[in-house]
Amino acid sequence: MKTFSVCCLLMIAYYTCETVNANVYFKATKPNNEWWSSTIFYQVYPRSFKDSNKDGIGDLKGITQKLDHFVDLGIETLWVGPFFKSPMDDMGYDVEDFYMIDPIFGTMSDLEELVFEMNKRNLKLVIDLIPNHSSYKCEWFEKSIKQEGKYKDYYIWHNASNQDEVLSNSSVTPIPPNNWLSIFVGSAWTWNEQRKQFYYHQFSKEQPDFDMRNPDVKQQILDVIEFWMDKGVTGFRFDALKFLYENVSLLDEPFKPGMSNASEYVELNHIYTSNQPEIIDSVLEWRAFMDDYIQRKNKSISSLMSSESYSPVNILMQYYGNFTNPGAQIPFNLALVRFPKDDHIVKSIDTIINDWLADLPENAVANWVIENHDNLRTSSKFGALTVPMFTALKLALPGIDVTYYGSEIGMEDNMYLRPEQITDDNLAGGPRLSRPRDYQRCPMQWDDSINAGFTEEKKSWLPVNPNYYKMNVETQKKIPTSNYNFYKKMSQLRKTETLKNGDLQTYNITQSIYILKRSLLEHESYIVVTNFGSETETVILSNVIRDVKDELFVYLGSENSAYRTGSKVSTVSTGYPLQLRPQSVVVLTDKYIEPETPSNNASSSTESSLKFISFICVFVLSRCFL
């Protein structure tokens, strides 16, 4: 029976994948020594991270309390979501006062303490800035309604299409200037009875859009930037830049082919209200201002500019600027956030990587986003077992990783809203305590105490996911094969010269198997092999990757891969080739890796069996001859 089993294994081992060439080949340029060039950019959603004052809502002091968490994970940069004073009609993305911290998050002294403690740990702070609009409660908007001084044209105001009739007859309903729609719902124009004009809003009517062509508005944004940099902020994530400008023609937007519903945002082609060319000019202007600030203030490190825009790749590449006129260092690459779950997942991932790297400007740095506050988490979209797979991929890719809070433990979206949080208004996108996209914003799961250690209040602002009793930071720290420790080891790997400055090759060899290789002359290589399929696959790496050594070592394997650190893998068809279980990943290297002790792999089991057999043989022989 043993002989038969061995023969079967040998037959399986001879299974070979068709020899292929690399799909993506990204030749590393000269090393970028900027502090941000290979950073992990960790997104903290402040409402949900840590509550320090027992009100059920996360705050700045809560973030300060957890700074050692980032040090332990090897994270250098924190992006903290909006904390400006706000009526919270859009969870802080509707700013009432750009110079004030909302009391629910704390005080200015709390921010100063946060910056001080971050500096002690060599952590950098990046904050959200929303230049497209303010809250309707903003003092600037109230003055604009009254047409006071420079604020008169701070926002986009326009007469009704039937303005003369409206002014002469109060019973006449004002008609908007054109067919432009809000991305939330309905017309993008709201009538203001006091000013007798419409104001424009890409989002809700509580979020009027600035007129970014107004020089006073432009200067106001620069003043806001300088104010927060004076407070110790290293950089900004500029939100919703796709909507920053609108075409001055005010022409109606055309329908998409085959569409005809004038009230549905998705049916119009938004050629006049998104991705206008002036956006790039503003990006370059902000970057120049931030660079000038660093020089004026004689700062020791450079600032960091990131931007959020769900725009085509060719437009986002313009956000980078160029060598003589630089733009954002991190124009968020959001393609991996939104690609669909289907049978073409491997092809989709490879295409996204290729599309971004193919047109990357010289000396620009790539970035990779897989989760954020507006989209499904990986574990909810693709399944819990895929978490280390995507962790390995994104942390092995060249450039900057963007990590959403909780990703390090594989947090899942919480679909359990309390009954009082689910109303008709919620579902319609109107005033609400929460909305469907808040599923991704549930509280961070720190430990197995009440409310996962997020708050001591009985109720948190959103319910904690019921799985917190087993899925939390403290529990996973104690488990060597946990998502937390997998993430931590991949973070450590990013410190190597190979991952910071090496070449990238990708291999899309089947619908299930996807491979990344990072290599650097005179340094060790690393190969990430993922199996997105539903069957165990045998991969003969020498048939896929040229000039690979006959034997590699496992740097890291996901819990369900059956491989442990230090295990050996043959790259040829004889010996012990890679047999990768479904929904698993291994990271291989040609550098010797000390085996884990005690080892849990098959070889240790075989060794124990041989020792036991030897002991029996010695015992029997001794009985025979004594």
Order of alpha helices (4+ residues) and beta strands (2+ residues): alpha-beta-beta-alpha-alpha-alpha-beta-beta-beta-alpha-beta-alpha-beta-alpha-beta-beta-alpha-beta-alpha-beta-alpha-beta-alpha-alpha-beta-alpha-alpha-beta-alpha-alpha-alpha-alpha-beta-beta-beta-beta-beta-beta-beta-beta-alpha
